[in-house]
Amino acid sequence: MSLLPSSCIARPLASLPLRSIIAPVHRFLATAAPAQTTSAAEIDAVPSGPITRTIPLTRRYAQPLPEAPVSPIPSPASSSILRTSEPYTVSRTPTRGLPVYQLTKNGGNLKLTRVRKLSGAIEALRKQLEETLSPKPEYVKINPLTGHIMIKGHYKNQIDAFLETKGF
């Protein structure tokens, strides 16, 4: 059922008189929602001032939480003692993992390993990884912009074990 008369639909709205456009809409609004009136007594009954909400405490919230076992986390100062012998540092991720990632490119044909979060003498780490992993020397490269070491092939497990033995 159309709100506008059928004679109004065929013509553009700009050519119609304003009364013929508003009247059907006004009739629809009048039948759709009856007007609500508010008396002066209802307005006075509404509390004035700030509205406060209280949340009832239940037994579940009132009980103290059980204490979780706390495992000791090594402080950065104590773990840096192990790293002082190396001219480079490898920082851990926020989840305390080693920043070694496997990548696959070219539809799965090119396998890469990326070592991130490096500082210090990165060239020394590159040479040690070359000796440890024994790939071709041209397969281990340093990206000078990002400071990452890129290695052709998937060597994540070997690099993780190598960095763990070094104390990182």
N, C-alpha and C positions, 0 to 999 in steps of 0.2 A: 504494500500500500504506500503510495507516494504522499509526501507531506504537501507538495505543491499541486495546485489544480493542473489538469492535463493541458489546458490552454497555455499555461505558463512554461511548461517544460520545453516546448518547441522553440520558444523565443529566447534570445540571450537575456540575461538578468539585467543588463544595463538599460534595455528598452522597456522594462516593466516598471510600472509605478511602484513606489516604495511600499505603499499600503498592501499591495497584492503579494509582496515578498514576506513581509513581517506578519501578516495576519495568520497564515497557516502555521508558522513556527510558534506564534504566541498561543494558538489553540492547542498545539501539541504539548507545549510546556505546561499549560494549565491542566491538561488531562493526565499528564505523566506523573507529576508530583504536586499534590495539593499544598497550598501555602501553609506554612507553619507560623503560628503566632506565639509570641512569648509575652506572658503577662508580667506586670510589675512585681507580683509576689514571687514568681519564678526567678526573676533577676535578683531580687533581694535574698533568695535562698542560697544562691551560689556563694561559697566562701570567698572572701577576698584575702589577699596576702599570699605568701609563698606556699606552694603545695609540697608537702613532705611525704616521702614514701618510706615505709618501714618494711624490711625483709625479715620474715620470721626465721629465727635460727632453729635448725632442726638438729637432731642428735648427730647426724652424719657430719655436719660442719663444726659442731662443738667439740668433737674429739680431736686431740692433737694428732698430727701426722706422725707415722712411725719414721724413725730416723733411718735413712738409707745408708748402706755401707759406703764409706768414702775410700776410694783407692788413691794412693799417693801419686801425684802428677809431678814428674821431674821438672824442676824449675829451669828456666833458660840458662841461668848462670851455671848450674851444675852440669848441664848437658854440653855447654860450650867448652868445658874443660877437655872433653874428649876430642873436640874439633880443632883445638889450637894447633895441632901438628900439621893440619892441612892448610894450604894457602887459599882455599875456597870454602864457601859454606853453601849448604843446601837447606833452605827453610822448609818446614813442614806445612801442609795445608791446614785450614781451620779445623778439619776433622782428624788431625794428627796423622795423616797419611803422607807417604813420600810423593812428591810431585812428578811422578813418572807416568806417562800416558801413552797408550797405543793408538795409532791412527791408521785408517785404511783409506786410500784414495784411488782414483782411476778405476772405479767399479770393483774394487777389491784386489786389483793386481799389484798396487804399490802399498807395501806395509812399512810403516814408520813408527819410531819410538821417540817421544819428546820428553826431555828433562827440563823442567821449569824451576823458577824460584832460586836461581843461582846468583851468587855474588862472589867477588874476589877474583882469583886467578882461574878463570873458566877454562883457559887453555890447558892448565895442568890436569883438570878433571877430564877434559877431552882426551888427552894422551893416556891417562890411566884407564879410561873406558876402552880405548883402542887396544891396549895391551890385555885387558881382562876379557873382552868379548872377542877379540881377534877377527873383526871383519876387515875388509879392505880399508885402507886409510881414507880413501875418498868417500866412504859411506858415513863417516862421522864428521859432521859439520857444525859450526857455531853460527847462529843467526846473529849478526852484529846489532840489529835493531832491537830485537826482543831479548837477547841474552840467553836464548834457549839452545840446547844441544839437540840436533836432529840426527837420528841414526836410522839408516835403511835396514828394515827388518824388525821383527817383534822381539825385543830383548827385555821386556818389563821385569820379568821374574829375576833375571840375572843382575839387572841394574839395582833392583830393590835389595837383593842379597848383598851386593857390593857396597851399597851405601849403608846398610845396616852394620856391616863389619867395620866400616870407617867411623861409626858412631853417630850417624845422622838420623 
